[in-house]
Amino acid sequence: MPVEFIGFITNNNASETIVRSGPVLDPPYIETVAKAHELAGFDRALLAFHSTTPDALQVAQHVLTITKRLKVMIAQRPGFTAPTLLARQLATLDQFYGGRVSLHVITGGNAIELRQDGNTLDDKDERYARTSEFLDVVRLEWTSEKPFNYSGKYYNVENGFSQVKPLQKGGIYTFVGGGSDAAVEVAGKHADTFALWGESYAQVRDVTARVRAAAARHGRPTPRFSLSVRPILADTEEKAWAKAEHILERATALQDQTGYRRPNHATDGAKRLLALADQGTRIDKRLWTEIAKLTGANSNTTALVGTPEQVAEVFGDYYDLGVSHFLIRGFDPLVDAIDYGRALIPLTRKLIDARDQQRGIAAE
């Protein structure tokens, strides 16, 4: 099973340890980071979604324009764009850019933030029910060869049809994220890949088993699995842990300026990471939880700390648990993306190729 590396392209140079100094939308920075990801050997890059940030769809189009091979993973929230329209927008991009488009479906766990975009569904399970209908309609737009009707609680379509279809046969590759039972059920029905945050081996076993069962209930093959984590690398383990402690000190000192503080509301995914942090600062071989604890796990904030060889070994462990996609980003986004390309990405690919050969698994 081929392994894939997913990067993260921010709209400006900022993180838990870097205070933004440029504009909110910084085109030269976006272009530099996108090209760095392509040169570093990433397969695709995530463009995130938030109720107050620049539009990920348009940023993704710019990234596709200035790169040749890099795919994009465009985060979108159901409920704010008509599914028929979004399906056509994505299919059009997919045609323009040679099948390099994928969709990352984020239902959203913070009802207060969602109201900034006009959301009226405070019940999270109900939002996931809306997401499922949304993806039903999107898939019909991508695949139906004749006009279709759809009647649901949240969406009703009469004679829906898209003249433009994705270049990817069967529709655009779709990631689904979320930590609740409702999210798992939606993933079982719709996901090509289910996205986890950087969790422990035990948590990964638990979530992947639940997603497999949900897919079976819907008569679908098991989705692939993605793990999001923040590698902290150095040429020795001692230096890597010292680097991690420096990152924690800087993130703590800059919280008021960066805005990465504990939110009033924790999603189910965040609760899982915080429960992990309660077990200790270092989990399994080298999963570090301090930034998650500091920030309330408001995003993928657990880290893997060590040399490139040591972190690649942990990726191999996750691969053995069924994870084939690794979404990695650093606390210094541009510098770390380049650094990952020097050693971590090629070492991990080599290690996993060797494991597959030992097991007699042919590369796809």
N, C-alpha and C positions, 0 to 999 in steps of 0.2 A: 504494500500500500504506500503510495508516494506521500512524503511529508511536505507540508506547505508552510511557508513563513509569511505572516501578515504583519505589516508595519502600521504606523499611525501617523497621519499627516495633520498637524494642528494648523490653525489659521494664522498663528503668530508664534513667536518664540517665548513660550511660557510653560511653566510646570509647577509642581509643588516646591521646587527649589529655585525657580527662575521667575523674577517679577517682569511682567511684560513691559517693554520700553517702547516698542513700535506701535503701529496702528492695530486695531482689532482684526482687520483683514489686511494681511501683509503679503501681497503677491510675490515679491522677490524671495521672501522667506519660503513660501509655499513651493515655489518652483525649485529652489535649492534643495529642500527636503525631499521633494518628489524624485528628483534626479538622483539624489544620494541613495534613496531606497532602491531605485532601479539598478544602479551600479553595485550596490551591496548584495544583490541577489535575492531580494524579497520578491515573492510571487504577486502579492497584492498589498494594498494599503487601505486602512479604514479611514473614512471621513465621517466624523461624529455628528450627532444631532443634539441640539439643546434649544429650548424655547427662546433663547436670547441671542444665539450666535448666527454667523453668516450661513446661508443656505448650502447644505452639503451637496445637493444635486449640481449646483452651478460650480462649486469649487471642484467637484469631481470631474466635471467636463473640462475645466482648465488643466487639471492634472493629466487627464487622458491626452490632451492636445500637446503637452510638452514632453510626454514620454512615448516610448515605442512599444514596450513589452509589459510594463507594470499594469496589473489589473487594479480596479478600484472596488471597494466594498462600501456602498453608500448607505448610511444609516437613515432610516425613515420611521416615523411614528404613524401607525394607522389612526385614522380619525380626523386628520387635518387636510388631507388631499383626497379627492375622489379616487377610488381604486382604479377605475377605468382610465383616468387621466395619468396617474402615476405609472400604470402599466405601459401606456403608450410612450411616456417620456423616457422610461428606462429602455424600452425596445428600440426607440429611435437612437439613443446613445449607443446601444449595443451594436446596431447596424453601422453607425458612423465609425466606431472604434474597434471593429474586428472581434467582437465577443468578449471584451475585457471588462464587462460590467457585472457586478453582483450586488445583491440587496441584503442589507442587515436590518431585520425587523426588530424594533425596540418599542414595546408597548408602553413602557414608562410606569415607574412605581410611585412617583411623588405627585400626588394629586394637586398640590399647591403650585408646583412648577407648571404642570400641564394646563392649569387654568390661564396661564399667561398666553397660551395659544387658543383659548376659548373652549377648552374641554369641559364637558358637562357630566361626564361619567366618573364619579368619585370611587365607585366600587371597582376594585382591581380585577376581580374575576369577570365582571361585566366588560371591562375593557379588553380582556383577553378573548371573550366571546366575540366582541367586535373585530378584533384582530383576525380571528379565524374566518369570519365572513369576508373581511377585506381581502385576505389571501385567496379565498375561493374565487372572488371576482377577478383579482389580478391574474390568476392562473388561467381562467377562462379567456380573458383578453389576449393572453399570450398564445393560447393553443387552439381556441375554437376556430374552425374553418367556415363557420356559418354563424349568423346572428343568434344570440342566446338570451334567455331570460333568467333572472335570478331574483328570488324572493326570500328575504331574510328579515330579521328583527331590525338590523341596522342599515342594510343596504338593499335597495330594490332597483334592478336594472331591466329595462325593456329593450329588446333587440340590440343588445350590446355587441359590439364588434370592433376589432382593430385591424385596419388594413396592413399596418406594419407589425411584423412579428420579430421577436429577438433572433439574432443570428444563432444563438445557442439553441439547439434542438430541445424541445420540451419546456422551454422557458428559461429565464435568467436564474442563475444559481442563487439560492436563498439561504441565508443564515438567520436563525432565530435565537434570541437570548432571553434570559429570565430565570428566576430561582424558585418560583412558586409552582404548586401542583398544576395550576391553570396554564402556566408557561410550558411546562413539560408536555401537557396534553396538546397544546397548539403545535409544539415542535414535532411531536409524534405524527401529526397529521400533515404538516406542511414543510418541515425543515429539510434541506439538503445537508446542512451542518448545524448542530446545536452548539452554541457558544457558552462555555463556562468561564468564570473568573479563575484566578490562580488558587486552586484549592488543594487540599491534602489528597494523598493517594486514597484514603478511605472515603472522603467526600466525592472524589471522581468516580469511584466504584459505585457509590450510592446513586448519584445523578445519572450516570450512563445506564445503569440498570433500569431506572425509572423511565428514561427516554426510550430505551429498547422496548419495554413493555407497552408504552403508549403507541409506538410505531406499529407493533404487532396488532394492537387493538384496531388500528385503522387499516390493516392489511398492507402496510408499506414496509420496504426494507429499512433497516436501521440507518438513521442519519450518521454522517461522520461527526466527529467531535473536535471542538477548538478549545484551547486553553489560553487565557490571557494573563501574562505575567511580566514583571519588570526585571530583567536580568541586570545584575550589578557585577561587573567583571574586573578582574585584575590578574596580573601574571602570577600571583601567589594567593593562596586562600587567606592568609593573614592580611594582606593588603586589601583584598576584596571586602572583608568584614570591617576593616578600618574605614574603607570608602563608604560602606553602608552606614556606619555610625556618623560619619560626616554629613551624609545626605539627611539623616534624621535630625541632626543638630540644625542644619540649614533650614529644613522644612519647618521645624518648630519655631525658629526665629522669624521666619518670613510669613507665617500664617495670615497675619492681618493684611499683608500687602498682596499676597497671591490669591487669597480668598478660599484656599483649600482648608476649610474647617469642617468640624463635625456638623452635619445637617440636622435639622429638627426631625427629619423622617428618614428611617432606614428601610431600604427595599429588602426583599427576601434574600437577594444575592448578597447585599451588604451584611445582613444578619448572619449569614453563613460564614463570611470572612471574619466578622467580629467574634463569633463563637470560636473560630479557629485561633484568633489572637488571644482569647482567654485561656487557651491551652498552653500558650508559651510563645516566646519570641521567635523560636526556631522549631519548625515542624518537619517531620520526616528527615531527609538528608540535609536540606539547606533552604527550605522555604521560610522566608523572613516576613514577619507580620507587623513590624513596628509602624510602618507608614499607614497601613490599614487602620491600626488602632488609633493613631494620631488624628487621622482625617475622617474617621467614622466609616471607612471603606466606601467612600462616596464614588469610587470608580475602581478600575482594576489596580489595586495598590499593594498586593503582595509581591514579593521579589524572590528571585533565586540568586544566591550569593556564592561566588567562587571563581575559579579559573574557567576559561572557556571549555576546557576538557571536562571539568566537574559539572558544569551546568548542562553540557551536551549529554552527559550520562543521565542526569535527571530527566531530560527530555526523552531519552530512550526509555526510562521507566514509565513515563506517562504514555508513550507510544505503545508500550506493552499492555497498558490499560485500555487502549482503544483510541487514544488521541492522535489525530493525524495533522491538525492545524495548530500552529503556535503563533498567537498574536503577541508580539513583543515590542515594547517601547521603553525608552530610558527616561531618566530624570533630567538629562540634558539631551533632548530629542534628536537634534541633528548629529552631534558628536557621537552619541551612542549608536545611532543607526549605522553610521560608517564603521564603528568599532565592531558591531555584530557581524557585519559583512566580512571582516578580516579573518575571523576565526570561528565564532560560534555557529554561524549558519553552515559553512562548509563542513565543520567537524560533526555537527549533528546529522547532516545528510549522509556523510560517510559512515557514521556509526549505525544509523538505521538501515542503510543499504546492506551493510555487513550482516546485521541481524536478520534481515529478510532473506539474504542468500543462504544463511545457515539453516533457515527454516524452509528453504525451497520455495519462497514466495517470489514470483516474477514481478519486476517493476512494471507499472502501467505506462 
